[in-house]
């Protein structure tokens, strides 16, 4: 799995776990909702600054968006 796909999977999983809509996450990260959608679909790659903003909005550590899930886990 490419890192962009890892980010997409983790972003959506962590957003849903936080009970946030794409719109609410976008508001908290001061970005457009369509950008969140594109990140979650792996259409765009995120800069380091964007990863920092998203992790702050989700109240997580930035590395959590980039850690590949162990084999056999459900994502």
C-alpha positions in Angstrom: 0.0 0.0 0.0 1.3 3.4 -1.0 1.7 6.1 1.7 -1.0 8.2 0.1 -3.4 5.2 0.5 -2.3 4.8 4.1 -3.0 8.4 4.8 -6.4 8.2 3.1 -7.4 5.1 5.1 -6.2 6.5 8.4 -7.7 9.9 7.9 -11.2 8.5 7.2 -11.0 6.0 10.0 -9.8 8.5 12.6 -12.3 11.1 11.4 -15.2 8.7 11.8 -13.8 7.5 15.2 -13.8 11.1 16.3 -17.4 11.4 15.2 -16.7 14.2 12.7 -18.1 14.9 9.3 -15.8 15.9 6.5 -17.2 19.4 6.8 -16.5 19.6 10.5 -13.0 18.3 10.1 -12.4 20.8 7.2 -13.7 23.6 9.4 -11.3 22.6 12.3 -8.3 22.3 10.0 -9.2 25.5 8.1 -9.5 23.8 4.7 -12.2 23.1 2.2 -14.4 20.0 2.6 -13.7 18.9 -0.9 -10.0 18.7 0.0 -10.7 16.4 2.9 -12.8 14.2 0.5 -10.0 14.2 -2.0 -7.4 13.2 0.6 -9.7 10.4 1.9 -10.0 9.0 -1.6 -6.3 9.2 -2.2 -6.7 11.8 -5.1 -4.3 14.3 -3.4 -1.2 14.0 -1.3 -0.9 16.1 1.8 2.0 18.3 2.7 3.7 18.0 6.1 1.9 21.2 7.1 -1.4 19.7 6.1 -0.7 16.5 8.1 0.1 18.7 11.1 -3.2 20.7 10.7 -5.3 17.6 10.3 -3.8 15.8 13.2 -4.4 18.9 15.4 -8.0 19.0 14.2 -8.3 15.3 15.1 -6.4 15.7 18.4 -4.0 13.0 17.5 -0.2 12.8 16.9 0.8 13.4 13.2 2.4 10.0 12.8 -1.0 8.3 13.5 -2.1 9.4 10.0 0.9 7.7 8.4 1.2 4.4 10.2 0.3 1.4 8.1 -2.1 -0.9 9.8 -0.8 -4.4 10.7 -1.5 -7.1 8.2 -4.9 -8.7 8.8 -6.4 -5.8 10.6 -9.7 -4.4 9.3 -9.5 -1.0 7.6 
